Amino acid sequence: MTDPVSVESLLEEARLAKTMPPPEERLRLREAAGLTRAQVATAVGVARGTVLAWETGKSDPTPPGRLPYLRLLEGLAELHPAPAAPGDPVAALFNDQPHGTAPVPAAAETPAVAVPAALTGLETLRGPDGRAIEGDPGPCIRCGVETTYQSTDGRPLHSGAMCQPIITASPAVPPAPAQPPAATAAAPPAPASVPAAAPAPAAAPVSPVPARVPTRPQRRSKSAERAEADLMGLIRGAVEQEAERAGGDEDAALKALIGRAIPDAMHLFNETRASARYEYTAYPALPDVLHKPSKREPDQIWEARPAYNNPSYSMRAAQRDVKVTALDVNAAYLSALKVWLPIGKLEHTTGSDGVGPKRSGVHLITPAPWTHPHLPNPLGDRDEPGALWVTDATLRLLLRLSGPKWALTDAPTVHESWTSGATENFLDALRKLLVAARSEAIAAGDVLLLEYVKAMYSKFVSTMGESQHNREMVRPDWMHNIHSQAYALHCGRAYKAHQAGLDIVALKHTDELHVTGGDWRQVFTEGRGVSELKIKAGDGKSAGEYLVGKVGG
């Protein structure tokens, strides 16, 4: 008599055989998760050399290890999807791309060409344990898609060089000029507090067009496209439904949409995770530090919210001739959904044992002194000295600023941590969906749709902690990390502007940056897109621009 369990096993294996990733993807997924071949081998019940053969294509997985290996790859693919295409809304604020460069239009799809000789033979920088080492994010020198991995010569490169081949640009994209125009003269030297970049060789003038070559747009499956279209239909349908109920009263329709924003956002979130395996409520037990002491007392986690005013511009009478531009950051919390979040049970560690590129949570630290009054403190406006609890997003910012590239401060001392394994892609499907809906609303001039989307992502973040308005999700650790990520990205914009020669007059909230001393459009792209900035709106013809000492000085 046939054993039904064996039949089911064979059927599952036959089904999964159709989705076996190629060898290079197997390697990418393992390295993206920070796993060694020995760990994978132990988990699936094979020798380490067998895993090496599977990743190099010398052999294909066979039973009995094949089925658990496929399950592992499937889970890793969910946590570490393929790198996002260029133009991802989260800006690389700390990369090495020179300021004053204009974005390159998307290239038309063209056949791939051979990789230039200068880019062949590149190897991934690895530590003594064989794991790929991460650094500051930047565009991969081979495919242009942002990555945190590096080559052995220190340039950004996808782990194992597993990325899309370089392709030629569309004929519609004009070639970079041989010599820079007069308008792109050398920028003023950076102040002494920020190390100046090494001068470029005389034979390589700076071009107003970024050096990286556009890449082939990533293709998505038809099922993924249908799923996104269905979810976009839900968003549009909600707006149409409330507009019809309100009988043309736009204020009433907007009030209704804002009232349903939280359950609607949770529904969309659950729909984007329909096939996911990790349950976000699987680890509800949280340490005391993540619980509010009482309703009247503040949270114990310091989120590093900026509230900075440059003291050099406080003498109003003497600075009346200084023209300042107030810039507005678009959808700051939407961008901050791309953040490392803990996805396991939070574990307590002492010292720096809980700190790592693939871990996240909260940390008790003593920060180093901040000695740059002309730049916003990455810890925000903090009055009390000494140790404090911060999120992983804040700690990553401090560690980056203390590194050799910026050298603005010393590394903080980490006393203890509550962390777990982490991923920065957990909320990415929801983020991309809301970014698409927001872009559609702006293009169509649909105010109701735009405000509805804004209410969904802002309330989703603000109520995912200990809130009576959202009983489905109780993750204050995530809420604090997302808030802190928004503030860290905002500080990053200020440091980037300062390095480009602008003076920072003020940095406030998550979306307000006041600058002077140059053309901010040479540093940031102007527009209403998620990764773009615009002059703050207001009354008057020159809203968002003022003289120090007259308005907001």
C-alpha positions as a printed NumPy array, in Angstrom:
array([[  0.   ,   0.   ,   0.   ],
       [  1.349,   3.386,  -1.001],
       [  2.364,   5.636,   1.889],
       [  0.44 ,   8.952,   1.466],
       [  3.132,  10.88 ,   3.347],
       [  5.769,   9.795,   0.849],
       [  3.503,  10.775,  -2.019],
       [  2.995,  14.23 ,  -0.522],
       [  6.74 ,  14.635,  -0.083],
       [  7.346,  13.718,  -3.7  ],
       [  4.668,  16.121,  -4.868],
       [  6.104,  18.965,  -2.831],
       [  9.572,  18.255,  -4.131],
       [  8.309,  18.127,  -7.711],
       [  6.601,  21.478,  -7.203],
       [  9.637,  23.127,  -5.698],
       [ 11.877,  21.758,  -8.451],
       [ 10.328,  24.267, -10.838],
       [ 11.476,  27.159,  -8.663],
       [ 15.05 ,  26.079,  -7.893],
       [ 17.168,  29.268,  -7.988],
       [ 20.288,  29.261, -10.147],
       [ 23.685,  28.793,  -8.425],
       [ 24.501,  32.519,  -8.319],
       [ 21.195,  33.247,  -6.567],
       [ 21.853,  30.503,  -4.029],
       [ 25.168,  32.171,  -3.219],
       [ 23.599,  35.652,  -3.026],
       [ 20.857,  34.527,  -0.651],
       [ 23.263,  32.821,   1.72 ],
       [ 25.62 ,  35.794,   1.84 ],
       [ 22.748,  38.257,   2.165],
       [ 21.668,  36.387,   5.314],
       [ 25.215,  36.32 ,   6.668],
       [ 25.304,  32.52 ,   6.813],
       [ 28.376,  30.336,   6.342],
       [ 28.415,  27.255,   4.144],
       [ 29.011,  25.186,   7.269],
       [ 25.803,  26.527,   8.848],
       [ 23.773,  25.722,   5.734],
       [ 25.344,  22.279,   5.46 ],
       [ 24.448,  21.456,   9.075],
       [ 20.887,  22.701,   8.652],
       [ 20.145,  20.653,   5.518],
       [ 22.173,  17.584,   6.486],
       [ 24.978,  17.598,   3.906],
       [ 28.723,  18.276,   3.797],
       [ 30.113,  21.793,   3.47 ],
       [ 31.709,  20.876,   0.127],
       [ 28.276,  19.86 ,  -1.163],
       [ 26.936,  23.358,  -0.483],
       [ 29.973,  24.807,  -2.283],
       [ 29.236,  22.589,  -5.3  ],
       [ 25.58 ,  23.698,  -5.295],
       [ 26.572,  27.38 ,  -5.225],
       [ 29.169,  27.09 ,  -7.979],
       [ 26.943,  25.009, -10.258],
       [ 29.205,  21.956, -10.182],
       [ 26.253,  19.864,  -9.02 ],
       [ 22.536,  20.202,  -8.427],
       [ 20.891,  19.542,  -5.058],
       [ 19.645,  15.964,  -4.703],
       [ 17.627,  14.182,  -1.99 ],
       [ 17.611,  13.979,   0.939],
       [ 19.178,  17.415,   1.394],
       [ 17.485,  18.967,  -1.592],
       [ 14.061,  19.591,  -0.074],
       [ 15.237,  21.314,   3.152],
       [ 17.709,  23.331,   1.062],
       [ 14.897,  24.546,  -1.183],
       [ 12.842,  25.504,   1.834],
       [ 15.778,  27.459,   3.243],
       [ 16.291,  29.329,  -0.045],
       [ 12.592,  30.12 ,  -0.234],
       [ 12.653,  31.645,   3.246],
       [ 15.839,  33.621,   2.543],
       [ 14.376,  34.967,  -0.711],
       [ 11.481,  36.4  ,   1.283],
       [ 13.811,  38.127,   3.757],
       [ 16.401,  39.211,   1.177],
       [ 14.773,  39.863,  -2.205],
       [ 16.846,  40.886,  -5.204],
       [ 18.31 ,  44.43 ,  -4.972],
       [ 15.921,  47.238,  -5.866],
       [ 16.197,  48.896,  -9.249],
       [ 17.874,  52.325,  -9.576],
       [ 15.622,  55.152,  -8.458],
       [ 14.579,  53.476,  -5.206],
       [ 13.057,  56.239,  -3.085],
       [ 15.467,  55.798,  -0.195],
       [ 18.344,  58.113,  -1.122],
       [ 21.95 ,  57.004,  -0.588],
       [ 22.796,  60.027,   1.527],
       [ 26.267,  58.886,   2.467],
       [ 27.551,  57.639,  -0.873],
       [ 30.525,  58.998,  -2.749],
       [ 28.661,  60.428,  -5.725],
       [ 29.821,  64.04 ,  -6.201],
       [ 27.284,  66.776,  -5.715],
       [ 26.184,  68.802,  -8.675],
       [ 25.241,  65.737, -10.733],
       [ 21.964,  65.393, -12.531],
       [ 19.98 ,  62.14 , -12.542],
       [ 20.366,  60.026, -15.644],
       [ 17.137,  59.29 , -17.526],
       [ 16.136,  55.643, -17.504],
       [ 17.645,  53.782, -20.406],
       [ 15.614,  51.891, -22.939],
       [ 16.037,  48.15 , -22.746],
       [ 18.949,  47.119, -24.908],
       [ 20.954,  43.936, -25.316],
       [ 23.658,  43.363, -22.752],
       [ 27.252,  43.929, -23.778],
       [ 30.466,  42.513, -22.464],
       [ 31.7  ,  43.778, -19.12 ],
       [ 34.652,  46.181, -19.57 ],
       [ 38.046,  44.664, -18.878],
       [ 38.563,  47.024, -15.935],
       [ 35.59 ,  45.45 , -14.153],
       [ 36.409,  41.804, -14.753],
       [ 38.1  ,  39.692, -12.126],
       [ 36.637,  41.726,  -9.258],
       [ 36.357,  39.938,  -5.95 ],
       [ 34.218,  40.558,  -2.881],
       [ 35.925,  41.893,   0.249],
       [ 35.644,  39.209,   2.941],
       [ 36.598,  38.829,   6.58 ],
       [ 38.635,  36.039,   8.175],
       [ 35.459,  33.938,   8.501],
       [ 34.812,  34.115,   4.77 ],
       [ 31.748,  36.364,   5.076],
       [ 31.295,  39.362,   2.81 ],
       [ 32.007,  42.655,   4.63 ],
       [ 29.528,  45.522,   4.407],
       [ 30.273,  49.25 ,   4.329],
       [ 28.598,  52.52 ,   3.349],
       [ 25.897,  52.089,   0.679],
       [ 26.726,  53.165,  -2.842],
       [ 26.009,  52.35 ,  -6.502],
       [ 27.601,  49.064,  -7.544],
       [ 30.454,  49.762,  -9.966],
       [ 29.284,  46.883, -12.136],
       [ 25.5  ,  47.353, -12.377],
       [ 24.699,  50.721, -10.723],
       [ 22.187,  49.252,  -8.229],
       [ 22.872,  50.338,  -4.648],
       [ 24.698,  47.85 ,  -2.424],
       [ 26.47 ,  47.846,   0.933],
       [ 29.019,  45.227,  -0.138],
       [ 32.47 ,  46.126,  -1.475],
       [ 35.179,  44.863,  -3.763],
       [ 38.701,  44.214,  -2.494],
       [ 39.721,  47.701,  -3.641],
       [ 37.01 ,  49.33 ,  -1.497],
       [ 34.48 ,  50.206,  -4.217],
       [ 30.772,  49.238,  -3.962],
       [ 30.185,  45.813,  -5.551],
       [ 27.436,  43.248,  -5.102],
       [ 28.501,  40.232,  -3.09 ],
       [ 30.091,  37.67 ,  -5.373],
       [ 29.689,  40.211,  -8.228],
       [ 26.228,  38.674,  -8.702],
       [ 24.449,  41.56 , -10.352],
       [ 23.079,  42.559, -13.726],
       [ 25.574,  42.991, -16.576],
       [ 26.419,  46.518, -17.588],
       [ 24.416,  47.576, -20.619],
       [ 24.656,  50.415, -23.036],
       [ 22.5  ,  53.468, -22.584],
       [ 19.642,  54.374, -24.848],
       [ 20.597,  56.477, -27.879],
       [ 18.218,  59.096, -26.475],
       [ 20.586,  59.705, -23.557],
       [ 23.175,  62.308, -24.583],
       [ 26.805,  61.374, -23.933],
       [ 28.663,  63.125, -21.154],
       [ 30.504,  66.249, -22.384],
       [ 34.24 ,  65.955, -22.763],
       [ 34.806,  69.042, -20.604],
       [ 32.619,  70.359, -17.779],
       [ 30.69 ,  73.54 , -18.549],
       [ 31.654,  76.744, -16.835],
       [ 28.724,  76.426, -14.436],
       [ 30.247,  73.316, -12.907],
       [ 33.371,  74.952, -11.578],
       [ 35.033,  73.35 ,  -8.605],
       [ 32.976,  73.52 ,  -5.446],
       [ 34.333,  75.482,  -2.463],
       [ 36.519,  73.428,  -0.137],
       [ 34.772,  71.667,   2.715],
       [ 35.169,  73.222,   6.19 ],
       [ 37.927,  71.896,   8.401],
       [ 35.531,  69.763,  10.42 ],
       [ 34.735,  67.576,   7.415],
       [ 37.671,  65.847,   5.72 ],
       [ 38.06 ,  67.015,   2.142],
       [ 37.761,  64.414,  -0.588],
       [ 40.912,  63.476,  -2.456],
       [ 41.351,  65.637,  -5.58 ],
       [ 40.439,  63.966,  -8.848],
       [ 43.232,  63.39 , -11.392],
       [ 43.635,  66.238, -13.847],
       [ 42.929,  63.949, -16.774],
       [ 39.448,  63.089, -15.46 ],
       [ 37.315,  66.272, -15.28 ],
       [ 34.046,  66.108, -13.379],
       [ 31.037,  65.546, -15.593],
       [ 27.562,  66.868, -14.8  ],
       [ 26.259,  63.363, -15.617],
       [ 26.916,  60.533, -13.115],
       [ 29.517,  58.056, -14.267],
       [ 27.452,  54.944, -13.649],
       [ 25.707,  53.421, -16.634],
       [ 21.937,  52.802, -16.505],
       [ 20.932,  49.189, -16.095],
       [ 18.267,  46.982, -17.592],
       [ 15.018,  47.384, -15.63 ],
       [ 14.338,  44.375, -13.435],
       [ 11.527,  42.203, -14.715],
       [  8.742,  41.076, -12.432],
       [  6.511,  38.084, -12.805],
       [  3.017,  38.549, -14.178],
       [  1.579,  37.263, -10.906],
       [  3.462,  39.965,  -8.963],
       [  2.215,  42.629, -11.346],
       [ -1.36 ,  41.359, -11.027],
       [ -1.079,  41.33 ,  -7.229],
       [  0.113,  44.952,  -7.171],
       [ -2.623,  45.973,  -9.605],
       [ -5.222,  44.337,  -7.349],
       [ -3.922,  46.201,  -4.298],
       [ -3.82 ,  49.482,  -6.207],
       [ -7.441,  48.775,  -7.118],
       [ -8.273,  48.454,  -3.406],
       [ -6.714,  51.853,  -2.714],
       [ -8.519,  53.551,  -5.588],
       [-11.763,  51.797,  -4.678],
       [-11.659,  53.136,  -1.12 ],
       [-11.289,  56.702,  -2.392],
       [-14.092,  56.286,  -4.925],
       [-16.354,  54.699,  -2.306],
       [-15.943,  57.51 ,   0.246],
       [-16.22 ,  60.21 ,  -2.421],
       [-19.52 ,  58.705,  -3.579],
       [-20.832,  58.398,  -0.021],
       [-19.971,  62.036,   0.68 ],
       [-21.947,  63.181,  -2.356],
       [-19.253,  65.53 ,  -3.598],
       [-18.287,  66.906,  -0.185],
       [-14.5  ,  66.535,  -0.387],
       [-13.927,  67.424,   3.29 ],
       [-16.371,  64.746,   4.435],
       [-14.784,  62.177,   2.112],
       [-11.301,  63.019,   3.399],
       [-12.44 ,  62.723,   7.008],
       [-13.878,  59.277,   6.291],
       [-10.701,  58.145,   4.523],
       [ -8.492,  59.296,   7.392],
       [-10.811,  57.503,   9.82 ],
       [-10.311,  54.182,   8.039],
       [ -6.604,  54.661,   7.31 ],
       [ -5.317,  52.369,  10.085],
       [ -7.396,  49.238,   9.328],
       [ -6.911,  49.802,   5.595],
       [ -3.138,  50.073,   6.001],
       [ -3.068,  46.894,   8.087],
       [ -5.137,  45.11 ,   5.436],
       [ -2.728,  46.17 ,   2.691],
       [  0.214,  45.137,   4.855],
       [ -1.267,  41.689,   5.413],
       [ -2.055,  41.339,   1.708],
       [  1.55 ,  42.164,   0.741],
       [  2.604,  39.372,   3.096],
       [  0.033,  36.798,   1.967],
       [  2.724,  34.178,   1.283],
       [  5.088,  35.223,   4.07 ],
       [  6.137,  32.812,   6.797],
       [  7.294,  35.122,   9.598],
       [  4.469,  36.385,  11.811],
       [  5.155,  39.876,  13.12 ],
       [  3.286,  39.084,  16.345],
       [  5.287,  35.912,  16.983],
       [  7.44 ,  37.525,  19.675],
       [  5.165,  39.821,  21.722],
       [  7.325,  39.6  ,  24.881],
       [  9.433,  42.757,  25.031],
       [ 11.956,  44.023,  27.606],
       [ 10.841,  46.673,  30.086],
       [ 12.855,  49.366,  28.338],
       [ 10.479,  49.13 ,  25.354],
       [  7.383,  49.676,  27.486],
       [  6.233,  53.172,  28.448],
       [  6.508,  53.594,  32.243],
       [  3.089,  55.292,  32.266],
       [  0.828,  57.374,  30.044],
       [  2.298,  60.583,  31.442],
       [  5.946,  59.583,  31.253],
       [  7.941,  59.607,  28.011],
       [  9.279,  56.548,  26.247],
       [ 12.623,  55.295,  27.484],
       [ 13.985,  55.061,  23.928],
       [ 15.629,  58.243,  22.615],
       [ 14.695,  58.601,  18.937],
       [ 17.132,  61.493,  18.21 ],
       [ 14.578,  63.886,  16.766],
       [ 16.415,  66.93 ,  15.346],
       [ 15.61 ,  70.455,  16.533],
       [ 18.681,  72.338,  15.352],
       [ 19.321,  76.059,  14.856],
       [ 22.791,  77.166,  13.78 ],
       [ 24.188,  79.563,  16.429],
       [ 26.139,  81.417,  13.726],
       [ 22.83 ,  82.765,  12.403],
       [ 21.31 ,  83.785,  15.741],
       [ 22.472,  87.452,  15.596],
       [ 19.491,  88.676,  13.631],
       [ 20.455,  92.298,  13.198],
       [ 23.894,  91.448,  11.867],
       [ 22.645,  88.791,   9.443],
       [ 19.81 ,  90.529,   7.649],
       [ 21.48 ,  90.211,   4.263],
       [ 21.682,  86.389,   4.372],
       [ 19.122,  84.731,   2.145],
       [ 17.914,  81.349,   3.418],
       [ 15.915,  78.687,   1.588],
       [ 13.594,  76.452,   3.601],
       [ 13.334,  73.027,   1.966],
       [ 10.585,  70.467,   2.458],
       [ 11.304,  66.71 ,   2.457],
       [  8.624,  64.567,   0.835],
       [  7.1  ,  61.55 ,   2.605],
       [  9.862,  61.175,   5.193],
       [  8.21 ,  58.323,   7.096],
       [  7.446,  56.474,   3.871],
       [ 11.164,  56.434,   3.03 ],
       [ 11.948,  55.32 ,   6.588],
       [ 10.007,  52.062,   6.107],
       [ 13.233,  50.842,   4.485],
       [ 15.026,  50.12 ,   7.779],
       [ 16.617,  47.195,   9.572],
       [ 13.956,  45.664,  11.83 ],
       [ 14.407,  42.824,  14.363],
       [ 12.445,  39.76 ,  13.283],
       [ 13.254,  37.358,  16.094],
       [ 13.008,  37.21 ,  19.847],
       [ 14.987,  40.089,  21.327],
       [ 18.007,  38.779,  23.209],
       [ 19.969,  40.624,  25.866],
       [ 23.715,  41.069,  25.373],
       [ 26.398,  43.138,  27.067],
       [ 29.105,  45.224,  25.498],
       [ 29.027,  45.289,  21.705],
       [ 28.011,  41.629,  21.29 ],
       [ 24.532,  42.654,  20.08 ],
       [ 25.849,  45.005,  17.39 ],
       [ 26.133,  43.701,  13.841],
       [ 25.147,  44.456,  10.241],
       [ 22.426,  41.788,  10.307],
       [ 21.064,  42.57 ,  13.793],
       [ 18.686,  45.254,  15.021],
       [ 16.928,  46.38 ,  18.18 ],
       [ 17.826,  48.924,  20.861],
       [ 21.129,  49.726,  22.585],
       [ 22.247,  51.475,  25.761],
       [ 25.14 ,  53.709,  24.73 ],
       [ 27.284,  56.58 ,  25.953],
       [ 27.838,  58.852,  22.951],
       [ 31.04 ,  60.72 ,  22.271],
       [ 30.956,  64.537,  22.518],
       [ 29.674,  66.4  ,  19.456],
       [ 32.034,  69.294,  18.715],
       [ 30.506,  70.768,  15.548],
       [ 28.101,  73.614,  16.419],
       [ 27.689,  74.386,  12.702],
       [ 26.193,  70.887,  12.121],
       [ 23.161,  69.231,  13.739],
       [ 23.965,  66.713,  16.442],
       [ 22.931,  63.214,  15.218],
       [ 21.365,  62.644,  18.652],
       [ 19.099,  65.668,  18.299],
       [ 18.441,  68.285,  20.952],
       [ 19.44 ,  66.429,  24.106],
       [ 19.964,  68.248,  27.418],
       [ 21.011,  65.418,  29.748],
       [ 24.507,  63.927,  29.343],
       [ 25.432,  60.322,  30.001],
       [ 24.131,  56.969,  28.808],
       [ 20.848,  56.61 ,  26.92 ],
       [ 18.845,  53.988,  25.049],
       [ 18.843,  54.454,  21.263],
       [ 17.633,  52.413,  18.326],
       [ 19.711,  50.48 ,  15.86 ],
       [ 18.974,  53.147,  13.222],
       [ 20.57 ,  55.837,  15.411],
       [ 23.536,  53.64 ,  16.297],
       [ 24.217,  52.902,  12.627],
       [ 24.286,  56.652,  11.942],
       [ 26.731,  57.278,  14.807],
       [ 29.001,  54.459,  13.683],
       [ 28.992,  55.773,  10.117],
       [ 29.836,  59.319,  11.26 ],
       [ 32.675,  57.971,  13.418],
       [ 34.179,  56.019,  10.527],
       [ 37.189,  57.111,   8.457],
       [ 35.054,  58.572,   5.675],
       [ 33.387,  61.222,   7.853],
       [ 35.428,  61.267,  11.1  ],
       [ 33.02 ,  63.727,  12.701],
       [ 32.932,  62.037,  16.104],
       [ 34.257,  59.08 ,  18.039],
       [ 32.34 ,  55.815,  18.151],
       [ 29.865,  55.511,  21.023],
       [ 30.398,  53.059,  23.855],
       [ 27.797,  50.288,  23.788],
       [ 26.93 ,  48.987,  27.267],
       [ 24.108,  46.534,  26.548],
       [ 21.59 ,  45.681,  23.846],
       [ 18.27 ,  43.972,  23.157],
       [ 18.568,  42.722,  19.571],
       [ 17.774,  39.872,  17.199],
       [ 18.458,  38.891,  13.619],
       [ 17.082,  41.514,  11.257],
       [ 16.048,  42.406,   7.722],
       [ 15.504,  45.768,   6.028],
       [ 12.98 ,  44.351,   3.556],
       [ 10.164,  43.409,   5.907],
       [  8.017,  46.453,   5.076],
       [  9.405,  46.997,   1.596],
       [  6.464,  45.57 ,  -0.367],
       [  4.061,  47.866,   1.487],
       [  6.406,  50.825,   1.03 ],
       [  6.688,  50.289,  -2.715],
       [  2.917,  49.931,  -3.047],
       [  2.266,  53.205,  -1.208],
       [  5.028,  54.968,  -3.161],
       [  3.316,  53.895,  -6.407],
       [ -0.086,  55.08 ,  -5.14 ],
       [  1.394,  58.396,  -4.024],
       [  3.044,  58.941,  -7.42 ],
       [ -0.235,  58.151,  -9.174],
       [ -2.088,  60.66 ,  -6.994],
       [  0.45 ,  63.416,  -7.728],
       [  0.379,  62.739, -11.471],
       [ -3.434,  62.825, -11.519],
       [ -3.757,  65.783,  -9.144],
       [ -5.953,  63.619,  -6.893],
       [ -5.885,  65.325,  -3.479],
       [ -8.12 ,  62.718,  -1.825],
       [ -5.918,  59.835,  -2.918],
       [ -2.737,  61.669,  -1.889],
       [ -4.017,  62.513,   1.606],
       [ -5.396,  58.997,   2.055],
       [ -2.021,  57.444,   1.249],
       [ -0.284,  59.89 ,   3.595],
       [ -2.698,  59.014,   6.408],
       [ -2.116,  55.3  ,   5.871],
       [  1.663,  55.296,   6.152],
       [  1.877,  57.931,   8.907],
       [ -0.768,  56.276,  11.096],
       [  0.604,  52.813,  10.356],
       [  3.935,  53.898,  11.852],
       [  2.558,  55.931,  14.76 ],
       [  0.19 ,  53.185,  15.97 ],
       [  2.331,  50.064,  15.607],
       [  3.631,  50.51 ,  19.169],
       [  1.486,  50.469,  22.295],
       [ -1.596,  52.113,  20.81 ],
       [ -5.292,  51.585,  21.488],
       [ -5.994,  52.462,  17.842],
       [ -4.164,  49.436,  16.411],
       [ -4.581,  46.17 ,  18.313],
       [ -3.229,  44.047,  15.453],
       [  0.403,  45.071,  15.853],
       [  2.279,  45.764,  19.093],
       [  5.88 ,  46.389,  18.045],
       [  7.266,  49.489,  19.791],
       [ 10.755,  48.324,  18.814],
       [  9.781,  48.726,  15.157],
       [  8.058,  52.059,  15.711],
       [ 11.102,  53.558,  17.433],
       [ 13.447,  52.265,  14.729],
       [ 11.302,  53.712,  11.922],
       [ 11.056,  57.086,  13.658],
       [ 14.806,  57.102,  14.241],
       [ 15.474,  56.116,  10.639],
       [ 13.489,  59.14 ,   9.445],
       [ 15.57 ,  61.393,  11.694],
       [ 18.837,  59.707,  10.666],
       [ 18.016,  60.189,   6.974],
       [ 17.196,  63.832,   7.71 ],
       [ 20.553,  64.391,   9.427],
       [ 22.198,  62.683,   6.476],
       [ 20.714,  65.296,   4.149],
       [ 22.192,  68.07 ,   6.273],
       [ 25.67 ,  66.503,   6.289],
       [ 25.497,  65.939,   2.553],
       [ 24.498,  69.568,   1.952],
       [ 27.275,  70.804,   4.224],
       [ 29.891,  68.702,   2.465],
       [ 28.73 ,  70.242,  -0.821],
       [ 29.483,  73.745,   0.513],
       [ 26.094,  74.848,   1.867],
       [ 25.582,  76.217,   5.38 ],
       [ 22.895,  74.561,   7.502],
       [ 20.763,  77.234,   9.162],
       [ 18.173,  74.896,  10.686],
       [ 17.098,  71.246,  10.704],
       [ 13.738,  70.4  ,  12.247],
       [ 11.263,  67.516,  12.549],
       [ 11.64 ,  64.993,   9.719],
       [ 11.007,  67.296,   6.782],
       [ 12.43 ,  70.784,   7.272],
       [ 15.929,  71.789,   6.129],
       [ 17.049,  75.451,   5.922],
       [ 20.187,  76.158,   3.894],
       [ 22.166,  79.096,   2.537],
       [ 25.414,  79.792,   0.734],
       [ 24.83 ,  78.134,  -2.622],
       [ 22.466,  76.395,  -5.032],
       [ 20.743,  73.541,  -3.194],
       [ 19.603,  72.106,  -6.537],
       [ 23.197,  71.046,  -7.198],
       [ 22.923,  68.771,  -4.162],
       [ 19.323,  67.525,  -4.22 ],
       [ 16.775,  66.866,  -6.947],
       [ 13.812,  69.241,  -6.882],
       [ 10.349,  67.738,  -7.104],
       [  7.553,  65.992,  -5.238],
       [  8.928,  62.478,  -5.49 ],
       [  9.789,  60.482,  -2.382],
       [ 13.546,  61.011,  -2.778],
       [ 13.213,  64.652,  -3.885],
       [ 13.019,  68.003,  -2.07 ],
       [ 11.036,  71.156,  -2.757],
       [ 10.879,  74.698,  -1.402],
       [  8.459,  74.868,   1.505],
       [  5.   ,  76.113,   0.586],
       [  3.432,  79.14 ,   2.235],
       [  1.877,  82.518,   1.579],
       [  3.509,  85.037,  -0.669],
       [  5.364,  84.914,  -3.937],
       [  8.697,  83.859,  -2.417],
       [  7.394,  81.322,   0.084],
       [ 10.174,  79.282,   1.638],
       [ 12.825,  81.93 ,   1.071],
       [ 13.631,  84.598,   3.658],
       [ 16.345,  86.835,   5.064],
       [ 17.773,  85.859,   8.434],
       [ 16.294,  88.152,  11.076],
       [ 13.056,  88.737,   9.169],
       [ 11.296,  85.357,   9.176],
       [ 12.322,  82.355,  11.262],
       [ 15.902,  83.528,  11.762]])
